Amino acid sequence: MANLSFEAEPLRENLLFVGRSAVRFSRLMQTTLILLKPDCITGHKAGEVLKRFEDAGFQIRGCKMFRADASLLREHYAHIATKPFFPEVEAFMGATPLIAVALAADNAVDRVRELLGPTDSTKAAKGTIRGDFGTTMMKNIAHASDSAESAAVELKRFFKDSELFDYSMTLSV
């Protein structure tokens, strides 16, 4: 009978080999928030957007669809709530349900923003999510946390602790 060893040994950066499976691990892991906006929902792009993040190695820790009321939108957009254009933002963001997604990866905040491209979709390069699907500054497919500190606040705003999950992502080798 073959001698099977189940000891884990780190062989490559970010992979831990256990038997014939590899499990990703990291000490730089962050969780960040994206909100899939009404143009993403009505444009039938939610699946494609999530696929791009998963293909880039992000782990979905939480995902839910909800309708944002005026109070939640004022809290979330407090930094622009007194601006003359805010009623347009509020009407747009309240037009359809949104999808909140908690994504985890190494340097998740920066990597999400890189995959999305700049906030103004008209300035986003093709190949970025906003460059491929967005049309304007507001209709830009998704909101993304802009820092680790913002991500922590925003994740608490949209998710209960019990709605965020930790699990290993196992790869076949």
Backbone hydrogen bonds, N-H to C=O, Kabsch-Sander energy under -0.5 kcal/mol:
donor,donor_aa,acceptor,acceptor_aa,energy
4,L,2,A,-0.8
9,E,17,F,-1.7
11,L,9,E,-0.5
11,L,15,L,-0.6
12,R,15,L,-0.8
15,L,12,R,-1.8
16,L,23,V,-2.4
17,F,9,E,-1.3
17,F,15,L,-0.5
18,V,21,S,-2.7
21,S,18,V,-2.1
22,A,171,L,-1.9
23,V,16,L,-2.7
24,R,169,M,-1.4
25,F,14,N,-1.1
30,Q,105,A,-2.7
32,T,103,L,-2.8
34,I,101,V,-2.3
35,L,143,H,-2.0
36,L,34,I,-0.5
36,L,99,I,-3.3
37,K,35,L,-0.6
37,K,141,I,-2.5
40,C,37,K,-1.0
41,I,37,K,-2.1
42,T,38,P,-3.1
43,G,39,D,-1.1
44,H,41,I,-1.3
45,K,40,C,-2.6
46,A,40,C,-0.7
49,V,45,K,-2.7
50,L,46,A,-2.6
51,K,47,G,-2.4
52,R,48,E,-2.1
53,F,49,V,-1.8
54,E,50,L,-2.6
55,D,51,K,-3.2
56,A,52,R,-1.3
57,G,54,E,-1.9
58,F,53,F,-2.4
59,Q,104,A,-2.8
61,R,59,Q,-0.8
61,R,102,A,-3.0
62,G,102,A,-1.2
64,K,100,A,-2.2
66,F,98,L,-2.3
68,A,66,F,-0.5
69,D,67,R,-0.6
73,L,69,D,-2.3
74,R,70,A,-2.4
75,E,71,S,-2.0
76,H,72,L,-2.8
77,Y,73,L,-2.7
78,A,75,E,-1.2
80,I,77,Y,-2.2
81,A,77,Y,-0.9
83,K,80,I,-1.9
86,F,83,K,-1.6
88,E,85,F,-0.9
89,V,85,F,-1.5
90,E,86,F,-3.1
91,A,87,P,-2.3
92,F,88,E,-2.4
93,M,89,V,-3.0
94,G,90,E,-1.5
95,A,92,F,-1.3
98,L,66,F,-3.3
99,I,36,L,-1.4
100,A,64,K,-2.9
100,A,98,L,-0.5
101,V,34,I,-2.8
102,A,62,G,-2.6
103,L,32,T,-2.4
103,L,101,V,-0.6
104,A,59,Q,-2.7
105,A,30,Q,-2.0
107,N,28,L,-1.6
108,A,105,A,-1.2
111,R,107,N,-2.3
112,V,108,A,-2.8
113,R,109,V,-1.9
114,E,110,D,-2.1
115,L,111,R,-2.4
116,L,112,V,-2.3
117,G,113,R,-2.2
121,S,119,T,-0.9
121,S,136,T,-1.3
123,K,120,D,-2.2
124,A,121,S,-1.1
127,G,128,T,-0.5
128,T,125,A,-1.8
129,I,115,L,-2.6
130,R,116,L,-2.5
132,D,128,T,-1.9
133,F,129,I,-2.3
134,G,129,I,-0.5
134,G,130,R,-1.4
135,T,139,K,-2.9
136,T,139,K,-1.5
140,N,138,M,-2.0
142,A,140,N,-2.2
143,H,35,L,-2.3
145,S,33,L,-1.9
151,A,147,S,-2.6
152,A,148,A,-2.0
153,V,149,E,-1.7
154,E,150,S,-3.2
155,L,151,A,-2.9
156,K,152,A,-1.5
157,R,153,V,-1.6
158,F,154,E,-1.8
159,F,155,L,-2.2
163,E,160,K,-1.9
164,L,161,D,-1.5
165,F,61,R,-2.7
170,T,168,S,-0.8
171,L,22,A,-2.9
173,V,20,R,-0.9
